[in-house]
Amino acid sequence: MILIIKCSCIAGVSLSYKNLNIMTLYQTTFDIFNRNYMGSAAMAVIGQSCLGGAAAMYVLSNGTSIPQMIQLAIIVLACIFVNTSILAQMKHKVVFNLLILSSILSVLFILVNTIFL
């Protein structure tokens, strides 16, 4: 028995359990981002800047030693690359990939500095 659930969202994307994998999720999300680029880019700047600021706060809450400064530099550079790529009007796929990278790095550093340090 194969269970297929079809869901129609606002963006007109239909999802099913049968063919939902990482690349399908990536492509679907990129299509939505690409279709609504101006609004998505504005929200990306706000969202990743807030997430990067929270990550910087968690890093600095553990002190100001060399490892914390390296982590802080990585977070700041990742956020700067996203903002710069949007302002430089790079290809939408580059902006989207940098946004994903910045978000993953910020969440990773938040978790590392919350759990392990």
N, CA, C and O of each residue as an XYZ file, in Angstrom:
468
protein
N       0.834     -1.169      0.000
C       0.000      0.000      0.000
C       0.886      1.242      0.000
O       1.723      1.410      0.887
N       0.708      2.089     -0.969
C       1.463      3.320     -1.065
C       0.552      4.462     -0.657
O      -0.534      4.647     -1.206
N       1.014      5.206      0.300
C       0.241      6.331      0.806
C       0.698      7.598      0.101
O       1.847      8.017      0.242
N      -0.191      8.194     -0.644
C       0.117      9.435     -1.335
C      -0.833     10.504     -0.824
O      -2.054     10.380     -0.921
N      -0.249     11.542     -0.284
C      -1.036     12.662      0.218
C      -0.691     13.862     -0.635
O       0.472     14.258     -0.714
N      -1.665     14.431     -1.256
C      -1.438     15.617     -2.075
C      -1.933     16.832     -1.315
O      -3.034     16.837     -0.765
N      -1.107     17.852     -1.293
C      -1.416     19.082     -0.577
C      -1.217     20.240     -1.537
O      -0.157     20.369     -2.149
N      -2.194     21.051     -1.666
C      -2.087     22.221     -2.536
C      -1.873     23.448     -1.651
O      -2.742     23.816     -0.860
N      -0.722     24.066     -1.792
C      -0.374     25.226     -0.975
C      -0.669     26.503     -1.752
O      -1.109     26.456     -2.900
N      -0.425     27.625     -1.122
C      -0.671     28.928     -1.738
C       0.185     29.101     -2.998
O      -0.263     29.676     -3.990
N       1.398     28.605     -2.942
C       2.300     28.786     -4.069
C       1.995     27.828     -5.213
O       2.641     27.906     -6.258
N       1.042     26.937     -5.048
C       0.669     26.010     -6.099
C       1.609     24.830     -6.219
O       1.742     24.260     -7.302
N       2.265     24.448     -5.138
C       3.197     23.343     -5.147
C       2.508     22.130     -4.559
O       1.958     22.199     -3.460
N       2.532     21.020     -5.275
C       1.938     19.808     -4.729
C       3.051     18.897     -4.223
O       4.046     18.671     -4.911
N       2.873     18.388     -3.031
C       3.855     17.528     -2.400
C       3.259     16.144     -2.196
O       2.067     16.012     -1.919
N       4.059     15.144     -2.327
C       3.608     13.802     -2.004
C       4.738     13.078     -1.293
O       5.912     13.370     -1.523
N       4.385     12.129     -0.424
C       5.394     11.380      0.315
C       6.219     10.516     -0.614
O       7.366     10.194     -0.302
N       5.666     10.142     -1.730
C       6.341      9.239     -2.647
C       7.598      9.851     -3.246
O       8.624      9.180     -3.354
N       7.529     11.100     -3.630
C       8.671     11.696     -4.318
C       9.254     12.902     -3.592
O       9.871     13.760     -4.222
N       9.070     12.979     -2.300
C       9.624     14.088     -1.534
C      10.990     13.680     -1.005
O      11.083     12.880     -0.074
N      12.031     14.215     -1.582
C      13.377     13.994     -1.081
C      14.083     15.333     -1.005
O      13.473     16.376     -1.242
N      15.332     15.311     -0.685
C      16.061     16.550     -0.436
C      16.136     17.424     -1.689
O      15.914     18.632     -1.606
N      16.440     16.845     -2.828
C      16.562     17.656     -4.038
C      15.215     18.200     -4.494
O      15.139     19.309     -5.023
N      14.159     17.431     -4.293
C      12.834     17.941     -4.639
C      12.478     19.112     -3.731
O      11.948     20.123     -4.191
N      12.769     18.972     -2.449
C      12.517     20.064     -1.508
C      13.346     21.289     -1.868
O      12.848     22.414     -1.842
N      14.621     21.062     -2.207
C      15.503     22.163     -2.600
C      14.963     22.862     -3.849
O      14.866     24.089     -3.881
N      14.615     22.087     -4.869
C      14.149     22.671     -6.122
C      12.818     23.397     -5.948
O      12.610     24.467     -6.521
N      11.920     22.816     -5.158
C      10.626     23.448     -4.905
C      10.809     24.771     -4.170
O      10.193     25.778     -4.521
N      11.655     24.760     -3.155
C      11.907     25.980     -2.390
C      12.604     27.026     -3.250
O      12.292     28.214     -3.163
N      13.546     26.588     -4.079
C      14.218     27.539     -4.964
C      13.244     28.128     -5.981
O      13.330     29.316     -6.293
N      12.331     27.332     -6.499
C      11.343     27.844     -7.451
C      10.476     28.936     -6.820
O      10.190     29.955     -7.448
N      10.064     28.709     -5.579
C       9.268     29.719     -4.870
C      10.112     30.976     -4.632
O       9.643     32.096     -4.838
N      11.362     30.778     -4.194
C      12.280     31.902     -3.967
C      12.501     32.680     -5.260
O      12.493     33.911     -5.257
N      12.696     31.966     -6.362
C      12.975     32.589     -7.652
C      11.762     33.348     -8.181
O      11.901     34.435     -8.742
N      10.584     32.778     -8.004
C       9.353     33.414     -8.489
C       9.064     34.720     -7.746
O       8.610     35.697     -8.342
N       9.329     34.725     -6.467
C       9.063     35.897     -5.620
C      10.381     36.502     -5.138
O      10.548     36.759     -3.945
N      11.314     36.730     -6.060
C      12.677     37.080     -5.665
C      12.766     38.375     -4.861
O      13.473     38.424     -3.854
N      12.073     39.406     -5.280
C      12.204     40.698     -4.595
C      11.761     40.602     -3.130
O      12.464     41.084     -2.241
N      10.634     40.000     -2.879
C      10.159     39.837     -1.509
C      10.997     38.849     -0.726
O      11.283     39.058      0.453
N      11.394     37.758     -1.395
C      12.213     36.739     -0.726
C      13.580     37.292     -0.360
O      14.101     36.989      0.713
N      14.169     38.099     -1.234
C      15.483     38.678     -0.942
C      15.404     39.646      0.236
O      16.296     39.676      1.084
N      14.334     40.434      0.284
C      14.168     41.357      1.413
C      14.006     40.590      2.725
O      14.605     40.944      3.741
N      13.193     39.543      2.690
C      13.010     38.729      3.899
C      14.290     37.979      4.259
O      14.574     37.759      5.437
N      15.057     37.590      3.250
C      16.320     36.886      3.501
C      17.312     37.784      4.232
O      17.988     37.342      5.161
N      17.400     39.046      3.812
C      18.322     39.978      4.476
C      17.934     40.141      5.939
O      18.792     40.090      6.821
N      16.658     40.334      6.198
C      16.195     40.518      7.576
C      16.393     39.244      8.393
O      16.920     39.284      9.505
N      15.964     38.114      7.832
C      16.020     36.847      8.568
C      17.424     36.378      8.867
O      17.733     36.026     10.006
N      18.286     36.367      7.851
C      19.634     35.858      8.096
C      20.455     36.834      8.923
O      21.368     36.409      9.630
N      20.161     38.129      8.857
C      20.865     39.082      9.715
C      20.487     38.873     11.183
O      21.346     38.936     12.062
N      19.213     38.627     11.443
C      18.779     38.346     12.820
C      19.363     37.034     13.322
O      19.825     36.946     14.460
N      19.340     36.009     12.465
C      19.894     34.705     12.855
C      21.401     34.801     13.067
O      21.934     34.205     14.003
N      22.091     35.545     12.206
C      23.526     35.748     12.377
C      23.844     36.534     13.643
O      24.831     36.254     14.322
N      23.005     37.519     13.957
C      23.194     38.281     15.199
C      23.004     37.413     16.433
O      23.734     37.546     17.415
N      22.015     36.520     16.376
C      21.797     35.597     17.504
C      22.979     34.647     17.643
O      23.419     34.358     18.755
N      23.495     34.161     16.512
C      24.654     33.272     16.563
C      25.866     34.001     17.134
O      26.611     33.434     17.933
N      26.067     35.246     16.734
C      27.184     36.029     17.274
C      27.028     36.228     18.774
O      28.013     36.182     19.512
N      25.793     36.451     19.234
C      25.542     36.623     20.657
C      25.898     35.352     21.429
O      26.525     35.423     22.486
N      25.499     34.195     20.907
C      25.816     32.936     21.576
C      27.319     32.676     21.590
O      27.851     32.177     22.582
N      28.005     33.010     20.503
C      29.455     32.821     20.466
C      30.129     33.715     21.496
O      30.991     33.255     22.245
N      29.747     34.982     21.541
C      30.394     35.920     22.465
C      30.003     35.701     23.921
O      30.685     36.179     24.827
N      28.899     34.975     24.151
C      28.520     34.693     25.541
C      29.476     33.705     26.205
O      29.469     33.556     27.427
N      30.297     33.031     25.401
C      31.270     32.089     25.948
C      32.668     32.677     26.070
O      33.617     31.945     26.352
N      32.812     33.948     25.870
C      34.119     34.579     26.039
C      34.614     35.185     24.742
O      33.920     35.195     23.725
N      35.845     35.693     24.809
C      36.447     36.348     23.644
C      37.810     35.758     23.318
O      38.728     36.489     22.946
N      37.950     34.468     23.452
C      39.224     33.829     23.127
C      39.353     33.636     21.612
O      38.438     33.970     20.859
N      40.462     33.110     21.184
C      40.728     32.922     19.751
C      39.686     32.018     19.076
O      39.210     32.374     17.998
N      39.305     30.867     19.652
C      38.277     30.048     18.981
C      36.938     30.775     18.808
O      36.266     30.612     17.790
N      36.560     31.568     19.797
C      35.313     32.332     19.666
C      35.431     33.402     18.573
O      34.478     33.645     17.834
N      36.587     34.029     18.476
C      36.778     35.046     17.444
C      36.773     34.430     16.046
O      36.299     35.057     15.099
N      37.295     33.213     15.907
C      37.253     32.523     14.613
C      35.809     32.195     14.249
O      35.392     32.392     13.108
N      35.044     31.694     15.224
C      33.631     31.406     14.981
C      32.872     32.675     14.602
O      32.052     32.665     13.684
N      33.148     33.758     15.310
C      32.492     35.033     15.034
C      32.823     35.523     13.624
O      31.952     36.028     12.917
N      34.086     35.372     13.222
C      34.491     35.792     11.879
C      33.768     34.978     10.805
O      33.356     35.526      9.782
N      33.614     33.680     11.035
C      32.912     32.828     10.070
C      31.453     33.255      9.935
O      30.929     33.346      8.825
N      30.809     33.512     11.049
C      29.399     33.928     11.025
C      29.241     35.273     10.323
O      28.361     35.441      9.479
N      30.094     36.224     10.675
C      29.998     37.566     10.086
C      30.259     37.504      8.583
O      29.541     38.137      7.809
N      31.263     36.759      8.164
C      31.557     36.646      6.731
C      30.426     35.974      5.972
O      30.101     36.388      4.860
N      29.821     34.944      6.551
C      28.705     34.272      5.886
C      27.538     35.236      5.685
O      26.924     35.261      4.618
N      27.236     36.025      6.708
C      26.139     36.998      6.593
C      26.478     38.113      5.609
O      25.612     38.570      4.863
N      27.729     38.547      5.606
C      28.151     39.589      4.665
C      28.051     39.083      3.232
O      27.629     39.822      2.343
N      28.439     37.818      3.000
C      28.368     37.258      1.644
C      26.931     37.233      1.135
O      26.684     37.533     -0.033
N      25.984     36.880      1.997
C      24.575     36.857      1.570
C      24.105     38.261      1.234
O      23.518     38.482      0.175
N      24.357     39.211      2.126
C      23.918     40.587      1.877
C      24.578     41.166      0.627
O      23.926     41.852     -0.160
N      25.858     40.894      0.444
C      26.573     41.393     -0.721
C      26.052     40.770     -2.005
O      25.917     41.452     -3.021
N      25.760     39.477     -1.963
C      25.266     38.814     -3.174
C      23.900     39.364     -3.581
O      23.600     39.450     -4.772
N      23.081     39.732     -2.615
C      21.777     40.332     -2.937
C      21.981     41.730     -3.510
O      21.378     42.078     -4.526
N      22.825     42.530     -2.868
C      23.055     43.900     -3.341
C      23.777     43.938     -4.683
O      23.556     44.855     -5.474
N      24.639     42.952     -4.954
C      25.367     42.892     -6.221
C      24.521     42.284     -7.334
O      24.987     42.166     -8.468
N      23.302     41.902     -7.032
C      22.368     41.312     -7.983
C      22.963     40.095     -8.692
O      22.896     39.969     -9.915
N      23.543     39.209     -7.890
C      24.068     37.962     -8.440
C      22.914     37.069     -8.868
O      21.749     37.385     -8.626
N      23.245     35.957     -9.504
C      22.205     35.028     -9.935
C      21.415     34.552     -8.728
O      21.951     34.427     -7.627
N      20.148     34.292     -8.945
C      19.264     33.920     -7.846
C      19.711     32.621     -7.183
O      19.557     32.467     -5.971
N      20.254     31.699     -7.944
C      20.702     30.424     -7.373
C      21.894     30.641     -6.435
O      21.989     29.980     -5.400
N      22.793     31.548     -6.779
C      23.940     31.856     -5.913
C      23.456     32.463     -4.601
O      23.920     32.084     -3.526
N      22.524     33.404     -4.697
C      21.971     34.041     -3.500
C      21.290     32.998     -2.628
O      21.470     32.997     -1.410
N      20.511     32.113     -3.236
C      19.781     31.078     -2.499
C      20.744     30.119     -1.805
O      20.538     29.764     -0.644
N      21.793     29.700     -2.510
C      22.771     28.776     -1.914
C      23.546     29.438     -0.771
O      23.814     28.798      0.246
N      23.906     30.709     -0.933
C      24.592     31.417      0.151
C      23.675     31.614      1.352
O      24.124     31.569      2.497
N      22.398     31.832      1.090
C      21.424     31.976      2.173
C      21.305     30.678      2.973
O      21.259     30.697      4.203
N      21.256     29.561      2.264
C      21.193     28.258      2.947
C      22.463     28.034      3.761
O      22.392     27.611      4.915
N      23.627     28.314      3.169
C      24.899     28.133      3.876
C      24.973     29.005      5.122
O      25.387     28.540      6.184
N      24.576     30.260      4.997
C      24.599     31.178      6.141
C      23.662     30.702      7.247
O      24.010     30.763      8.426
N      22.498     30.238      6.878
C      21.537     29.751      7.879
C      22.054     28.512      8.587
O      21.940     28.394      9.807
N      22.625     27.581      7.820
C      23.163     26.352      8.428
C      24.313     26.678      9.372
O      24.385     26.135     10.474
N      25.214     27.566      8.946
C      26.337     27.938      9.816
C      25.861     28.634     11.090
O      26.374     28.363     12.176
N      24.899     29.511     10.962
C      24.397     30.220     12.142
C      23.744     29.257     13.130
O      24.009     29.325     14.330
N      22.903     28.371     12.636
C      22.250     27.389     13.516
C      23.290     26.449     14.125
O      23.195     26.092     15.300
N      24.280     26.049     13.330
C      25.336     25.168     13.836
C      26.100     25.826     14.983
O      26.347     25.196     16.011
N      26.474     27.093     14.806
C      27.226     27.778     15.860
C      26.362     28.074     17.084
O      26.867     28.096     18.206
N      25.088     28.297     16.880
C      24.194     28.451     18.030
C      24.138     27.156     18.823
O      24.238     27.174     20.050
N      23.981     26.036     18.136
C      23.920     24.738     18.823
C      25.239     24.389     19.493
O      25.250     23.913     20.628
N      26.340     24.617     18.808
C      27.657     24.301     19.381
C      27.899     25.106     20.645
O      28.371     24.563     21.645
N      27.581     26.390     20.614
C      27.843     27.231     21.778
C      26.799     27.077     22.877
O      27.035     27.501     24.009
N      25.656     26.484     22.570
C      24.647     26.226     23.595
C      24.895     24.889     24.268
O      24.828     24.781     25.493
N      25.177     23.882     23.478
C      25.262     22.513     24.004
C      26.655     22.162     24.497
O      26.802     21.634     25.599
N      27.683     22.446     23.700
C      29.010     21.926     24.001
C      29.877     22.861     24.823
O      30.835     22.409     25.450
N      29.574     24.134     24.839
C      30.475     25.049     25.567
C      29.808     25.635     26.785
O      30.421     26.420     27.508
